[in-house]
């Protein structure tokens, strides 16, 4: 017969980490990667990527895009101009004729 297993006291569960703002987490990540990086640099890089994405998609459809921003973390205004598509006119073969 096997020896009984000694009773071990239960450990209390580890406390759940507090939720922190994304900006705080990004700042901590930047400091852990390289002390020369700062949150403004990361946010600026993200903003530039978003601006390029909007510009490329707009130009793909024959339009233009302008972006204005009062600064990092203060929002941005995108002005997108797309050409008005030509109205679709069915060819004579596609027109229905009532007789």
N, C-alpha and C positions, 0 to 999 in steps of 0.2 A: 504494500500500500504506500502511495506517495505521501511525502510529508506535506502538511498544510502550508499554503502560501501565506507568508506573514502579511498582515493588514498594513497597507500604506495609507497615510492620510491623503485626502484629496487636495490637490492644488487648486487655489482659486483661479478662475480664468484671468488671463491677462487683460488689463483695461484696454478698451477700444480707443484707438487714436482719435483725437479731435479732428473734425473736418476743418480744413484750412483753405483760404482762398487760393485760386489757381495762380494768381500773381505771386503769392508768397511761395508756393511750391516751385514756380519757375525760377524765382530769385535764389532759392536754396539750391536748386539744381545747378544754376549757373555758377554759384560760388563753389560748389563741390567739384565741378568740371575744371574750372579755371578762374582764378581770382580776378583776372582782367576782364572777364565777361560780366556784364551787368544786365539787369532786367530790361532797361531801355534798349540795349543792343538786341536782345532776343525779340522784344516786341516790334522793333523797327524791322527786323528781318522777316517776321511773320507778316507785317503790314506790306512790305515790298512784294512778298510772294502773292498775297491776295490781290494787290494792284496789278501785277503781271498777269495773273489768271484772268481777271476781268478784262484787261486790255486785249489779251489774246483771243478770248471768246468773242468779244465784241468785233474785233477786226476780222475774225473768221466769217462773220455774218455781214461784212461790208460796212460796219459802223465805226464810231469813235468813242473813246471813253476819257473822261477827265476826272481827276481826284483832287479834292481839297481836304486838308486836315489842319486844325490848329495846333497839333502836336501829338506826341506819343501818349496814348492812353486817353485821348480827348475825342475820339470818334473820327469819322471821315464822311465826306459827302461824295458820292459817285454820280457823275452825270454821264448817261449813256445815250448816244444817238444812233438809231438804226434806220436804214433806209426803209421807206414804205414799200412793201412788196407790190408788184404789178397785180392788178386784179386778174383772176383766173378766168379766161374766156374759153369755153369749150370749143373744140374744133367742130366743123360742120358734121363730121362723121359721128360726133358724140352728142349732138343736139337731138332732142326728141321732137318729133313733129306730130301735132294732133291732126288727124284727118277726119 
